[in-house]
Amino acid sequence: MQSLNRTVRVTARSALIGVVTLIFLAPFYIMLRNSLMDSQGITSPHWTWWPSTLHWENFTSLFSDPTLHMAEGLRNSLIVALISAPLSTLFASAAGYAFARIPLPGRGFLLALIMATMMIPGSATFVPTFIVVGSLGGVNTLWGIIAPGLFNPFAVLLFRNFYLRFPKELEEAGRLDGLGWLGLYRRVALPSSVAMLASLGALAFIDSWNAFLWPLVVGQDPGSWTAQIALSNFLTAQTINLPGLFAGAVVTIAPLVVMFLVAQRYIVEGIATSGLKG
C-alpha cells in the first residue's frame, strides 16, 4: 500500500512538473513558430502548430534592413552586458566584504543608507541621473549607459550576508601569512565566493541585456542603440511587421536563454548560500 501511494505521489508530481514546464515553454514555442511564418499565417484565424513553409528570410531581413540597426544593437548590448555584469558584481562583492568584516566607523549607518536607496523609486532618480551623465558627456555613449548601473545595493546585501557566514578560520590563516584586508579579500574571500559571483553576474547580465528605458534615453543616436531599442522599431512603425518582430525577439532572447541554461545551477546555489534561505 505504501509503495502504491508513493507511486501515485511520484506520478502526480511528475505530471504537475510536466504541465508547468509546458506552460513555461509555450511562449517560446509561439515566438519561434511565428518567427518562421508570414503575416497571413500569423493573423490567420485557423491555428497551425508549425508552418508548412519556413520563412528564414524573416531573420536575414533583420540584418539587411539598414533602418533597424540590429547588428549594431546586438553588438552594443553585448558590450554593455559584458562590462556591466562583471564590474557591478565585483564592486558589490568588495563592498559586501567590507561591511561584513572591516570594522569601519559608522558602518551600520552606511549600510542603512544603502538599504534606503532600495526604497527610492527609479523614477525619482531618473532625471537627476540623466542630468549628471549628460553634463559629463555621456549621452550617445556606451559608458553613459553602463555607469549608472554599476552599483547594485541588493547585491551588496547578498554578498554581506554571504561573507558574514564565511569561516573566520580561513581568514585567520591568511593573517598568519601577513595578509591585510585587501589581501584577505583578494586571495581568500573572493576565490571562495565563485558561486555567488557567477549567480549574481548572470542575473546582472540578464538585467543589463533587457534594459530599455535608460538606454533609450541616453542612446539617442542609432550608433549607440542596444538590441532592445532596435527591436522597438517594429512597434513604433506605422505598419507592424509581425514576422520581423517575432524574429527579432528570438534573436535578442537567444543569448539570455543560453546564459540561463549555463548559469542556472550557479544561480540556485548562489541564492541558497547568500543567507536568505529559511
VMD Tcl script that draws the C-alpha trace (Angstrom):
set ca {
  {0.00 0.00 0.00}
  {2.80 2.39 0.85}
  {4.57 1.65 -2.42}
  {1.32 2.34 -4.29}
  {0.90 5.68 -2.53}
  {4.48 6.57 -3.30}
  {3.96 5.69 -6.97}
  {0.83 7.85 -7.09}
  {2.66 10.79 -5.49}
  {5.61 10.47 -7.84}
  {3.32 10.24 -10.86}
  {1.25 13.24 -9.76}
  {4.40 15.26 -9.07}
  {5.88 14.37 -12.46}
  {2.61 15.25 -14.21}
  {2.48 18.61 -12.42}
  {6.08 19.37 -13.34}
  {5.34 18.44 -16.96}
  {2.31 20.75 -17.10}
  {4.22 23.65 -15.55}
  {7.10 23.06 -17.97}
  {4.74 23.15 -20.95}
  {3.16 26.37 -19.70}
  {6.62 27.89 -19.26}
  {7.81 26.83 -22.72}
  {4.60 27.80 -24.55}
  {5.60 31.48 -25.13}
  {8.97 30.40 -26.53}
  {7.29 27.93 -28.88}
  {4.79 30.54 -30.10}
  {7.55 33.09 -30.60}
  {9.69 30.66 -32.61}
  {6.69 29.46 -34.62}
  {5.60 32.99 -35.53}
  {9.14 34.00 -36.45}
  {9.12 31.38 -39.22}
  {5.71 32.31 -40.66}
  {4.45 35.07 -42.90}
  {1.99 37.77 -41.83}
  {-1.01 35.91 -43.23}
  {-0.15 32.79 -41.27}
  {0.28 34.70 -38.01}
  {-3.02 36.58 -38.31}
  {-4.98 33.64 -39.72}
  {-7.94 32.52 -37.54}
  {-7.02 28.89 -38.28}
  {-4.37 27.60 -35.90}
  {-1.38 25.70 -37.29}
  {1.12 24.02 -35.00}
  {4.06 24.57 -37.34}
  {4.38 26.47 -40.64}
  {4.40 24.33 -43.76}
  {6.93 26.71 -45.33}
  {9.72 28.08 -43.17}
  {10.42 31.75 -43.86}
  {14.07 32.08 -42.90}
  {14.15 35.42 -44.70}
  {12.50 36.91 -41.61}
  {15.85 36.55 -39.85}
  {18.06 37.65 -42.73}
  {15.97 40.79 -43.22}
  {16.76 41.85 -39.67}
  {20.37 42.44 -40.62}
  {19.85 43.55 -44.22}
  {17.47 46.41 -43.31}
  {19.67 49.50 -42.69}
  {16.95 51.24 -40.67}
  {16.81 48.59 -37.95}
  {20.48 48.66 -36.85}
  {20.01 45.18 -35.38}
  {23.65 44.13 -35.79}
  {24.85 47.30 -34.05}
  {22.23 46.84 -31.34}
  {23.33 43.28 -30.60}
  {26.96 44.37 -30.51}
  {26.23 47.27 -28.16}
  {24.07 45.11 -25.88}
  {26.84 42.54 -25.68}
  {29.43 45.19 -24.84}
  {27.21 46.78 -22.18}
  {26.33 43.44 -20.58}
  {29.89 42.05 -20.65}
  {31.23 45.20 -18.98}
  {28.39 46.00 -16.60}
  {27.81 42.48 -15.24}
  {31.35 41.65 -14.00}
  {32.11 45.17 -12.77}
  {28.86 45.59 -10.83}
  {29.27 42.12 -9.33}
  {32.88 42.76 -8.32}
  {32.02 46.15 -6.77}
  {29.16 44.57 -4.83}
  {31.43 41.77 -3.63}
  {34.08 44.20 -2.38}
  {31.51 46.39 -0.64}
  {29.77 43.38 0.89}
  {33.06 42.08 2.28}
  {33.90 45.48 3.74}
  {30.54 45.71 5.51}
  {30.81 42.15 6.81}
  {34.41 42.14 8.04}
  {36.15 45.51 8.21}
  {35.32 47.38 11.47}
  {34.80 50.78 9.89}
  {33.38 53.63 12.00}
  {29.80 54.33 11.00}
  {29.49 51.04 9.16}
  {25.93 50.49 10.34}
  {24.88 53.96 9.23}
  {26.39 53.47 5.78}
  {24.64 50.11 5.46}
  {21.35 51.77 6.43}
  {21.90 54.36 3.69}
  {22.47 51.61 1.14}
  {19.29 49.88 2.22}
  {17.45 53.20 2.00}
  {18.44 53.57 -1.66}
  {16.49 50.38 -2.39}
  {13.30 52.12 -1.25}
  {13.72 55.09 -3.62}
  {11.78 54.53 -6.86}
  {13.84 54.68 -10.03}
  {11.56 57.38 -11.46}
  {12.69 59.75 -8.69}
  {16.37 59.45 -9.63}
  {15.99 59.09 -13.38}
  {16.11 62.79 -14.31}
  {18.93 63.73 -11.89}
  {20.98 60.79 -13.14}
  {20.42 61.86 -16.74}
  {21.48 65.43 -15.91}
  {24.70 64.20 -14.32}
  {25.50 61.79 -17.15}
  {24.64 64.43 -19.76}
  {26.84 67.07 -18.09}
  {29.74 64.59 -18.22}
  {29.20 63.96 -21.94}
  {27.68 60.51 -21.55}
  {24.76 60.96 -23.96}
  {25.07 58.76 -27.07}
  {27.92 56.81 -25.49}
  {28.06 53.28 -24.16}
  {29.73 54.32 -20.92}
  {26.76 56.60 -20.26}
  {24.53 53.53 -20.45}
  {26.84 51.41 -18.30}
  {27.97 53.72 -15.49}
  {24.70 54.32 -13.57}
  {24.06 50.60 -13.23}
  {27.41 49.63 -11.73}
  {26.19 49.93 -8.14}
  {23.65 47.34 -7.03}
  {22.60 47.71 -3.36}
  {20.71 44.42 -3.38}
  {23.84 42.56 -4.50}
  {25.82 44.31 -1.76}
  {23.42 42.98 0.88}
  {23.59 39.48 -0.60}
  {27.38 39.48 -0.51}
  {27.37 40.90 3.02}
  {25.14 38.04 4.19}
  {27.40 35.57 2.43}
  {30.62 36.91 3.97}
  {29.05 37.09 7.45}
  {28.77 33.30 7.26}
  {32.25 32.89 5.81}
  {34.55 30.84 8.12}
  {36.82 33.16 10.05}
  {39.36 30.38 10.45}
  {40.36 30.78 6.81}
  {40.95 34.48 7.31}
  {42.96 33.86 10.47}
  {45.20 31.53 8.49}
  {45.66 34.28 5.94}
  {46.58 36.78 8.65}
  {49.31 34.45 9.83}
  {50.74 34.78 6.33}
  {50.77 38.56 6.72}
  {47.72 39.40 4.62}
  {45.80 42.61 5.21}
  {42.14 43.25 4.50}
  {42.72 43.65 0.76}
  {44.86 40.53 0.62}
  {42.31 38.52 2.59}
  {39.56 39.62 0.25}
  {41.55 39.04 -2.93}
  {43.23 35.75 -2.00}
  {40.80 34.12 0.46}
  {37.26 35.51 0.32}
  {36.91 36.26 -3.39}
  {38.03 32.82 -4.68}
  {35.65 31.18 -2.19}
  {32.62 33.09 -3.50}
  {32.66 31.81 -7.08}
  {29.06 30.57 -6.87}
  {27.80 33.93 -5.67}
  {29.85 35.77 -8.28}
  {28.56 33.56 -11.06}
  {24.92 33.71 -9.98}
  {24.74 37.46 -9.44}
  {26.89 38.04 -12.52}
  {24.42 36.06 -14.61}
  {21.49 38.00 -13.17}
  {23.31 41.29 -13.81}
  {24.00 40.21 -17.40}
  {20.30 39.46 -17.95}
  {19.29 42.76 -16.35}
  {21.73 44.75 -18.49}
  {20.66 42.96 -21.66}
  {16.96 43.61 -21.01}
  {17.35 47.26 -20.01}
  {15.19 49.51 -22.18}
  {14.23 52.91 -20.74}
  {17.69 54.16 -19.73}
  {19.43 53.05 -22.96}
  {16.53 54.59 -24.91}
  {17.01 57.99 -23.28}
  {20.82 58.01 -23.27}
  {21.44 56.24 -26.59}
  {19.63 58.69 -28.84}
  {21.90 58.10 -31.82}
  {21.37 54.83 -33.78}
  {25.06 54.02 -33.33}
  {24.53 53.65 -29.58}
  {21.26 51.72 -29.71}
  {21.04 48.44 -27.86}
  {19.22 45.37 -29.15}
  {16.06 46.24 -27.23}
  {15.94 49.71 -28.79}
  {16.45 48.29 -32.25}
  {13.67 45.79 -31.62}
  {11.29 48.55 -30.54}
  {11.40 49.96 -34.08}
  {8.93 47.27 -35.08}
  {6.40 48.63 -32.58}
  {6.83 52.31 -33.44}
  {6.45 51.82 -37.18}
  {3.15 52.74 -38.84}
  {2.81 49.19 -40.17}
  {3.91 46.47 -37.76}
  {5.98 43.74 -39.37}
  {4.84 40.82 -37.22}
  {7.22 38.17 -38.67}
  {10.15 40.54 -38.27}
  {9.07 41.43 -34.74}
  {8.98 37.79 -33.65}
  {12.24 37.03 -35.46}
  {13.89 39.95 -33.69}
  {12.53 38.71 -30.36}
  {14.03 35.26 -30.99}
  {17.41 36.78 -31.86}
  {17.51 39.07 -28.82}
  {16.33 36.43 -26.35}
  {18.67 33.68 -27.55}
  {21.72 34.95 -25.56}
  {19.60 35.08 -22.39}
  {18.40 31.52 -22.87}
  {21.98 30.34 -23.31}
  {23.06 32.34 -20.26}
  {20.31 30.85 -18.13}
  {20.99 27.29 -19.26}
  {24.69 27.67 -18.47}
  {24.32 29.51 -15.16}
  {21.10 28.11 -13.70}
  {22.97 25.84 -11.27}
  {25.10 28.76 -10.06}
  {22.03 31.00 -9.69}
  {20.29 28.50 -7.41}
  {23.47 27.73 -5.46}
  {24.37 31.39 -5.07}
  {20.97 32.40 -3.72}
  {20.91 29.40 -1.40}
  {24.28 30.34 0.12}
  {23.55 34.07 0.41}
  {21.97 33.75 3.85}
  {18.40 34.17 2.62}
  {17.34 30.55 2.87}
  {14.97 29.67 5.66}
}
mol new
graphics top color blue
foreach p $ca { graphics top sphere $p radius 0.5 }
foreach p [lrange $ca 0 end-1] q [lrange $ca 1 end] { graphics top cylinder $p $q radius 0.2 }
display resetview
